[in-house]
Amino acid sequence: MVGFFILGTFLLYCVGHNQIQGVPQICVSQPSCSACLRSPGCAWCKHKDFLKSGESTERRCDTAESLRTRRCEQTDIINPQSELVFLKNNELSSDPDNVVQLKPQNLLFKLRVGVPQTFSVSFKRAEGYPIDLYYLMDLSFSMRDDLDTIKNLGQEILSTLKNVTKKVRIGFGSFVDKVALPYVSQVKDKKNNPCPSRLYTCQPAFSFQNILGLTQNVAEFKTRVSNQIISGNLDSPESGFDAIMQAAVCQGVIGWNNVTRILVYTSDDTFHSAGDGRLAGIFEPNDGKCHLNGSGFYDGTKYDYPSVGQLARVLAANNIQLIFAVTEDSVAAYKALSKLIPQSVLGVLKNDSSNVVQLILEAYNNLSSTILLEHHGAPSGLEVTYRSHCTPGEGDNTPWQRRGECMNVKLNQQVDFTVSLNISTSEGECLKEKKQFFLKLQGNSETLKVSVETLCDCDCHDREQQSTHCNEKGTLNCGICSCDEDHLGQRCECERPKDMISADSMDATCRQDSSSLLCSRHGSCECGICVCQGTHRGDFCQCDDNSCDHHNNMLCGGNGQCDCGTCKCHANYTGSACDCSTLTDQCRTAGKLCNGQGTCQCNQCQCNNNFFGMNCSKIANACSKFLACVACELANKESDGLKSNCSRPCGSVKPTWVEGPQEFPCREDTISYKVELFPDGNILVLYADLPRETLSSSLIILYFQDFNMAVYPTGLLLLPFLYSLLIGAIPNIASS
C-alpha cells in the first residue's frame, strides 16, 4: 500500500511537471496589461480602438495568435519573450593556469511568469586537479597502535594521490574530548596523564589541535606527527564534531586552497553531538566560528558540540569532502551519519590503520565519481529542476528532479544537465528587482551565477493625460482609459451619477427585467451599458461561451463551438457535449454492423446480451450455452425412434455433425464441439467424436481420481495393471 502511494505521488508530480514543461499554457484573460503578462500564454493589445463598444478590457488580454486574428496589429501587441544572456561562458579546460570545470559561469535570465526556460550546464573534472588532504585523527588511548602506523604513512599517502593529481598537500590534526567531567577526569594526576594504566605515558586530553597546516613537505609531516603522544578520556564517544568544525572553518590556519578539499576522519569509536555538552554544564550552542589559539588548540569547554546539520552546512559551504575511516565496531553509527552529510563516504579501517592509504584512494575515487548539482539562494517562487545526462547520447527521457545527479562518473568523463527555471504562477508575484542565486557541485568550489528578472511591466509608450480618446476626462495607457473620479465608461464618456435616483435609472437599462440581477452579475453597468467579464457576452451578459458541457476535458468535446451555453456541433457529431459521432465506420465488419449482435451508438457497438468483444464478435460462455443444444442434436442423431424438438435449446442454430474424430475447444463426455460467430450474424455449431487418444487419457485420469491412493497405499503397485486394464476396457466403454 505504501509503495502504491509513493508511485501515485510520483506520477502526480510527473503529470504536473509535464504540464509546465511541454504543454502550451492556456491564456486566462486579465483586466490590465501588467496582470496579463503575469498570465502564462497571454499577450496584450494596446491599440486604443481595438475594443468594440461594451467589450471589457479583459478582451485585450488573449493569446498573441487570437489577438492577430481579431486584427490587432503586431506592433500593438505587448508580448515580451523570455530571454537568456550568457555573461560568461568559458570553455571547459584542464590548463593548470586556467582550470574550468563548470560551464557556463554567469547567466542572466528575463522570465515570463509561468513560462519555463531551460539551459545546459556541463561539468568535467579537470585532469590532475590539485588536492588538499587534512588528516584528522582520534588520539584517545585505544588508537595508540594506529598512531605508530600513521607516523610513517605521510610519503605513501602523497605518492598514492599523485597517481591522480600532480599537486598534493597534506596536513594533520587530532582530537580527544572536552576537558571536563564526565568526559575527562579532573583529578590532577589523571588529568596530566589520562592513560588507563601506569605502564603508559599519555599527554593531557584536549578537544582539538591543529598540529600541521597543509604542506607539501613530507619530512615535516613525518616529524610533527612522530612527536605526537597518545592521550585518553573517560567515556567512549569523542569530540570528533568539534574537530571537524574547527578544521573546516579555520580556513587560514589550516591553509585550505581553492582546490579539491578532503578531510579524512579516523576513529575507532562514536562521537558526541549537540546537546551532550549539557552533561558538563556547557549550554552555549556551537557558533560555527574558528576559536583556535596561537598554539592551534581549541578549548571545547565554552561551546557545546556542533549538530549534524551544522556540520553538513559548514562542509558544503567550504567545499570540503569528508572521508570517514572508522573501525568495524563503529561502522553502523558512521554509516547513518554519512547519509546525513552530503559529499561524505565511509571506509572500514583496520584496527591498526594499516589500510588507510588504500582506503583514502578508494574513498576519493568514490567521491569523484558522484556528481551532484544543486542551487543555493534561489528567490521564493522560482522553481529550479534538473534533467541529468550522465552518459554520452542520453536523450531527454530522463525525469525532472530537484537536483542534478550522476553516479559512477569516470575520470575525464563530461556530464551534462538541463536546468529549468520557472516563476511559479501560484506565488502570483513578480520579482521586484533582479535576484541572484548560484548553482554549484557538491565538493567543488566553482559556481554558476544566475541572475533573474521578471517581465511583468508594460511599457506601451502611449501614456497620455487628458487624452482625446478618453474625452479629455482620463489618462490613456496601454490602450485603456483610466477615468477621472467623476467620469466612467470605456472612454470616460459619461458622468458618474451624483445621486441614488440617477444611479438607479442608469442601472435599470442593464437589467433584463425588474427582477434580474445587474448585468446578470457577470459585468458592470457603465453609462447604462453592460460591460461583461470574461467569456460572458450579450446585452445583459446573459451568455457564457465557456459554460457548455465538456467531454474529455474539452469544451463541446473539441467537436463544436459553445454558443451561449449550448454546443453547436460540427458535422457528424451530436449530443450535449458533441461527444457522439453519427458515423458508423468503427462498428462495421465484413457483414452486418456489430456482427449482427448489437447496435451502433456513437460509432461504438453496444452488444446484445451474451455477446462481447470488438464489434460484438465473441459469444459469452459459448461452450456451456450450447451444451444442451448439442446434447439434443446428438440424442436425435443416435435415436432410432421419435426425435426430440431441439428448437428450444438451439433456437435458430442448427448444429452440424462432422465425420471423423475432432478435437474442438468444447468437450462433453465422448464428443467435442465449437461455436463460431460469422460477420453476417449467423452462429455456426460443429460437433464430432473426440479422438480416441484424448478420450483414453481423460478416462484414465477419471479412474485414477476415483482410486484413492491415500486409503490404499498398496494401490501404487497396481498402477501398471490398472493402466493395461483401462486401455483394454476403453474401446468397450466408448462404444457402449
N, C-alpha and C positions, 0 to 999 in steps of 0.2 A: 504493500500500500504506500509506504514511504517512497519507494522507487517510482511508482506511478505519479505521485505528487511532484517529485523532482522533475520527471520527464515533462509533465504538464506545464510546470513553471518555465522550464527551458523553452518549450515550444511557444508559449505565450510571449516570452522575451524575443524569440527569433521573429515571430509574426509582427510584433510591434516594431522591432528594429527594421525589418524589411520595408515596412510601410514608409519609414523615414528615408531609407537608403534608395529604394528603387522605384516606388510607385509615385507618379506625379501628384502633387498636392492639389486639392480642390479649393478654389478661392471662396472664402467666406467674406462677403461684402461688408465694408465698414463705412461709417459716415464722414470720415476725414482722411486726408491724404496720408498723414503720419500713421494713423491706425491701420490704413490699408496696407502700407508697407510692412506692418507687423504681421500681416495675414499671409501665410505661405501661398504662393501661386498667384497673388494679386498684383495688379497694376492700376494706375490712376490716370483718368483722362482729365487734363486741366483746361481743355477748350471751354471757353465761357458759354458758348451756345450749344454745348453737347446735349444737355437735358431738354426734354420736352416739358411743356407746362404741366405741373402736377407731379412730375417724377421726383423721387427723393434723391438726396445727394449720394446715397449708397449705390445708386446706379452708375456712378462714376468709377466705382471700385469693382473690377472684374478681371478676368484673365486678359492678358495683352491681346490674344487672338480674338476674343469676344469683342473687345473694345474696337479693334480694327474692323471687324465685321459690322459693327454698329457705326462705322465711318468716323472714328476718331483718328486723326492723322498721327502718323508715327512720331512726329516732332512734338505732339501734345501728350504723349503717353509717358508718364513717370514710372519707370520700371528698372531701378538700379540693379545691376547684377553683381553677385559675389565675385570678389577679386582676390587673387593671390599674388603677392610680390615677394620675390626672392631678394633679400637684403644681403645675404652671404651664403654662398653655395660652392665652397671649395671642394675639389675632388678628393676622394679617399687617398691617403698617402702613408707610406711607412718610412719616409725620409726622416732620419733622426732629428734634423733641423726644422722639420715642418710636419709633424705627425698629425694626421687627420683620420679619425676612426668613425666619426659620425657625420652624415651628410643628409640634408643641408645643415647650416648652423644658425641662420636667422631668417625668420619669415614674418611677413605682415599679411593679415587676412582682413578683408572687409566682407562681413557676412550679412545676409538677409536672415531674419528670424525664421526658424523652422525649415530652412533650406540648407541641408548638409553639404559640406565641401570636403574633398579628400586631397591628400598629398602623400608622397612617398618619402620614407626615411630608410637609409641604408647604413649598415654597420659592418665593419670588417676590422678585426683585431690586428693592430699593426705588428708586423713581424719584428721580433726582438725588442718589444716594448719593455722599458726598464721596470724593475720590481724593487719595492721596499718591503722587507720582511722583518717584523718585530717579533722576537721570541719571548713569550710571556710564560714564566714557569712558576708552578706551585713549589715553594720551598719548605712546606711543612715536613715533619720528620719522616713520614712514610715515603717521601720522594728522594731519600738520600742516595740510593743506588742510581737513580735517573740523573742526578746532578753530575756524578762521575762520568756518565756517558756523554752528557751534553758538553762538558768541558773540552772534549776532543772532536766535536762534530761541526764546528764553525766552517772549516775549509770544505768539508764534504757537502754541507748544505749549499754553500756558494757554488761549488763545482757542479752540483746536480742542477741547480737552477740556471746555470749558464748554458745548459743544453737548450733552453727555450728562450733565453734573452742574453744579450751581450753585457748588460749592466745590472748588477745586483748589489744592494746594500743590506746589511743585517744589523739588528740591534737586539738588546736583551734587557728584560725587566723581570722582577719576581714579586711574589705576594705570599702572605701568610694569613693574617686575620687582624681585626681591630684589637688594639692593645687595651682591652677592658674585659671585666668579667661579664658574662660567663665564657668568653671566648679564649682569653689568655689569663693565666694565673697572675695575680697581683702580689704574691709572696715574693719578697726581694730576690732570694736565691733562685727561685723558679723563673722569675721574670728575666733575670740575667742569663740563665741557662735553662731554657724550657724543654730540654731533652727529657724524654721519659725515663732514661737510665743514666746513672752517673758514669757509665762507661763511655759516653759520648759527650762531646762539647758542641753546643748549639749557639748560634747568635740570637740575640733578643728578637722577639717577634715584631712584625711591622705590617701595616696594611698593604702598601705597595712601595716599591723603589725602582726608579729608572736607573739601571746600572750602566748601560751603554746606549747612547743615541745611535741612530742609523749611520753605518760607516761601511766602507769597502775594505777597511783594514782588518784582515783576518787575524793577524797576530795580536792586535789589541783586543779583539773579541775573545780570543783564547785566554789572554792574560787576565782580563777583567772577570770573565766567567770562572776561571780557575781559582780566583781569590774568594769566591763565594763559599759560605758555610751554611749548612742546613740549619733550619730553625724548627719551631714547634708551637703547637697550641693545644687547647683542651678538647674542643669539640671537633666533630668530623667535617662539617661544611667549612669552606674557606671564603676569603674576601675577594674571590675572582672578579666579581662585578665591579668592585672599587677599582681594581687594576685595569680592567677593560676600559672603564670610563676615563680614567686619567691618561691611559695610553692613547686614547682616541682624541681627547680634547686638548691635550698639551702638545699642540702641533709644533711649536717652535723648539721645545725641549727635546722631544723625540726626534725631530728633524724630518718629518714627512715631506717628500717632494710630490710634485704633481705627476705621479706615475701610478702604476698598479700597486695598491697598498694591501698588504696581507698581514694579519695579526694571527700568530699561532699561539693557541692557549693550551697548555699541557697541565694535567692534574690527574690524581687518582681518587678524587672524592668529589662530593657535590658542592654546592655554593649557597651562600646567604643571599637573600634578596630583600627588596623594600619591605619594611615592617619588622624585620628581625632585629634591627638596631634598638628597638624599644626594650629588648631584654637587658640591654646595658644602659638604659635611660637616655638613649640617643633618639630624640624625636624630630630633629630638624631634617626635612626631606632633602635628598641629594639635589644640589643646584646645577649639576651638569657642567661645572666650570673647572678649570685647572687650578689645583692647590698644591703643587709640588714646591718644596722649599729648595734652598740653594744646594742641598746635598742630594736632591732628587727623591726625597721621601714624601709620602702622603700620610698625614695624620688623619686616620679614619674615625677618630672619636668625636668629631664635631657634626658630621653629616651621616644620615642613615645610608644604607646600601641603595644603589640605584634599582629601579624597577626594570623588568624585561623590556617594557615599552620604551623607556628612556634610552636603553642601550641600542635598541633597534633604530630609533630615530637618529641618535648621535652617530652610529656607524654608517648609516645611509647618507647622512648629511656630509660626512667626511670621506665618503667613498672608500671605506675600509671593509675588506672582505675577511671573514673570520673563519679560521680552521680550528675546530675542537679536536684535540688529540688526547683522548682520555682512555683509561684502562677499562677492561671488560666489565668490572663491577659497577662502573658509573655510566655505562653506555645508555641505558634506558632514560636516565634523567636528562642527559645532554642531547639525546635524540629528540625528546619532546621540546627542549629549549631551542634547538636548531630550527625546528619548524616555525618558531615564532620570530626568528631573526633572519630577514632576507639576506641573500648572499653569504650564507654560512653553510659549512659542511662538517661532517663528523667522520673521524677516523679512529680505529681501535689501536691504542698504544700498548706495546708490550710492557711488562712490569718494570723493565729496566730502560725503556725508551730506545732500545737498540734499533727499532724500525722507523724511527721518527723521520729520517731523511726520505725514505721511500714513501712514507705516509704523506709528507708535505707535498711531494711531487704529484702523487695521485690526487690529493685534495685540490691542488692548484689546477690540474687538468680538468677536474670536475667543475670547479668554479668557472673556468674559462669556457667550458662547453655549454654553459647555461646563460642565455641572453634574455634579459628581462627589460623591456622598455616601458617606462611609466611617466606620467605627467605630475607636476607639482605646482600648486598655487593657481590652478585654473579658476577663473571667476565663477561665481554662482550662476547657475542657469546654462553654463556651457557644457555640453555633453561631448566627451572625448572617448572614442572607441578605436579598436585596433584590429587589423587583419594581419596575421603573420604568414610570411612566405619564407619558410625555413630551408627549402631545397630549391635548386635551380628549376625553373619551369613550372613551379607550383602556381596554379591559377587563382581565380577569385572565388573558389568554392570553400575556402577556409571560413570558419564562423567569425563573426564580430565578437570581440572580447573587451574586457575592461583594462587590459594591458597587453602589450606585445610579448610573446613568449616563444622561444626556440630552445630546444634541448639537443644535446649531443652534437653541437656545432664544432667542426674540426678547425684546426689552425689554418689560417689563410682563407677560410670559407666566408663569403659575404652572405649576409641575411638581410632581407628587405621587409618592410612593414608598410601597410597602407593605413593611414590615420585619418579618421573622420571627425570634423568639428561641426557641431550643430547647436545653435542658440535655441534652447527649448521654448516652445510656444506655451507650455504650461506655466512657465515663470511670468510670461506676459510683459516682460520688461526688456528694454534695450539698455545696452551699456551706456552710462552717462559720459564716459571718457574711454580712451584707449586703455586696454588692460593687457598685462603681460603675464605669461607663465612659461614653464620650462618642461621640456622632455629630456629625460636622461636615462642612461642604462645603469642598473644597479652595479656598484663596484667600479664605475668608470667616471672620471672627472669631467669628460666632455659633455656639453649640453647643447640642446637646440632651443633657442629663444623664439617664442611665438608671441607676436603682438596681435591683438584682435580689436577691431572696431565693428560697430553695427550700423547698417544702412537703414535708418529709421526716419531721418529728417527729409522733408520735401523742400527742395529749392526750385520753385516753379518759375521764378523770375517774372512774375506778373502782378506782384503786390501793388495795389493802387487804392489809396484812401479816397473816400467820397467819389467812388467810381461812377461814371455814367451808366455802366452796366447794372449798377445797384441803385439806379435812380438818385444818385448822389446822396444816398441815405445809409451808406455802409461801405465796408472795405472789401475789395476783391482780392482773393488769394487762392491760388490753385484752382481757379475756375468757379469758386463759390463765394457768395456774398455773406459777410458777417455784418448783420444789420445793426444800425444804431438802436439804442434802447427803446425808442418809441416807434420803431417800424419792424415789420416782419414780412415774410413772403420769400419766394425763391429769388426775387430781385429787389427785395425791400419795397415792394410796390404798394403796400397798404399800411395804414397806421394801426398801431396796436390799440384795441378797444380800451376806452378810458373808463367805462362803467359796465356793470353787470348786464344791463339790458342790451347794450351794443354787442357784448361778447356772446350773449345767448342768441341774438339774431344772426350773428355770423356763423355760430356753431350749428344752427338749425339746418343750414344748407349742406352740412357734412353728415347728416343722418338720413338713412333710407326712409324712416318714418319716426314718429314721435317717441316710439318705444325702443328704437335702435340705439346702439352704442355709437359714440362719436368715431367716425371712420372705421366702424366695425372693430374698434380697439386695435387696429393694425396700422395706424398712421396718425398724423397730426393735422388739425384743421388750420390752414393758413390762408388768410384772406378769403374765407368761405370755400376753399377748395381742399380736398383731402390730399395730403402728400403721404403716400404709402411707404411702408417699411418693407425691407427685404424683398421677398418674391410676391408680395401681395400687390394687387392692382385693381382697377375698376374705379368708378366714380366715388364709391364709398369703401374702397379697399376690401371689398367683399370676396374677391377671388384670390386664391393662393395657388400658384402654378407649381408648388412643391408639396402639395397635400394629397396627391394621388396615391393609390396603392402601390406598394413595392413588391418586386419579385427578384429573388437572387440579389437582394440588397441594391437593386436598381429601380429608379422611378419608372413606372409603367414597364418594368421588366427590360428596359432598354429597347423595347419594340413599339414605342409610341410616344406621343407628346402629351404632357399634362396641361389640360385646359380648364382652369377654374375648378380644380378638384376632380375632374373626370378625364380618364385616359382616352385619347383619340388614337386608336391602334393603327399601325401600318398594315399594309396588305398582308393577308394570310395569317393575321393574328386577331384574337378576340379575348374576352374576359376582362374583369375589372382592372387587372394589372397587365393586360396584354400578354398574359402568361400561357395562353392556349393557342397552339398552332392549328390552323384549319387544314394543313396539308396532311397527307396520309402516307408519304413515302417511307417513313420509319415503321409502318405497320405492314408493308407489302411483302409478300412471299411469292414463290413461283405460281401459287394458285390463288386462293382466297385471302382476303385481309385477315391477319392474325390466324392463319391456317384454318379459318372457319370455326374457330373455337373461342372467339372473343369479339369485342367491339373496339374500334379505333377511336380513342378520345384524346384530343390534344396531341395527335400524332404519336400516341403510345397505346399499346394494346392493353386493354382491360380484360383479362382472361375469364372465361366461364369457370364455374366450379369444377374442380378436379383437373384443371389444366394450368400449366405454368411454364416458365422459361421464356427465352427470346421468341417473341411473336407467338406465344402460347403453343410452342412446338413440342412440349412434353406433357405426358399424362401422369398425374399423381398416383402412386401406388398401383401401377398398371397390373402387376402380377396378381395381387390379391383381388383387384377389382374385376378381372376377367376369369378368375378361377372357376366360379360357378358356371360361367358360360361355357368354358372349355370342357368342364366335367359333364355338363348336359349334352354337349355335342358328342363327346366320347361315348357316353352311355347309349345314345341313339345309334352311333356307328356300330357298336358291338351288340346291339339288341336285334334279335330276330323277330320280335313281336311288335307290339304297339310302341310307337315312338313318342317321346315327350315333346311338348311345345317349348322351345328354348327362347322364345321372343322376350320373355320376362327377364331372364338374366343377361341376355345378349343384346336386347334392343334391336337396332338396325344392323348390328355387326353380324357377319356370317363367317365363323372360323373356318379355316381351310386346312385340311389334312395333308401332310407332306409325307410321301412314301419314304421309307428307309429311316434308320435311326438318326436323330438330330440332337445337338446339344445347344438348346436355346437358353436365354437368360433365366426364364421362369421354369420351375420344376415342381412336380407334384406326383408322388408315387412313381409310376413307371413311364410318365410322359414329361416332355418339356415343351414349352411354348414361348412365343414372343408377341409383343404388341407394338405396332408401328402406327404413327400418325402421318398421313400424307398431306401435302400442301393444299389439296382440294377439300380438306376437312374430313375425308373418309378415314376410318380406322381399320387396319388390317391385322387379323389374328391368325397366326400359323401355329399348328401343333403337330407333334410327332412322337414316336417312341424314343425313350432315352437310349443312348448307346449302351451296349452290354457291359463294357468296362466301367462306365460311370455308375450303372445300376449295381454292379457287383461290389464295388468299393463302398457305395452308400450302405448296402445291406450288411456288409461286414462290420462297418462302424456301428450300425444299429445293434447287431448281435453282440459285439464286444461291450457296448454300453450296458446291455442287459445282463451280461455275465459279470457279476460283482466280484472283482478280484480281492476286495477287502474282506469279504466273507469267506471266499475260497482261495486262500493264498496258493494252494497247490494247483490252482487253475492255470498258472503260468506254464506248467508242464504240458497242459492240454492245448496250447495255442496252435502248434503245427497240426494237430488232429482236427481242431475246430476249423482251421482255415481250409484244409482239404475237404472237410465235410460240407462247409458252406459253399465252396466253389462248385462242388458236385450238386448241391441242392438248389443253387440259384436258377439253373435253367427250368427246373420244375416249378420253383416259386414264381418266376417271371411269366410262365405260361399258364399258371393257374388263375 
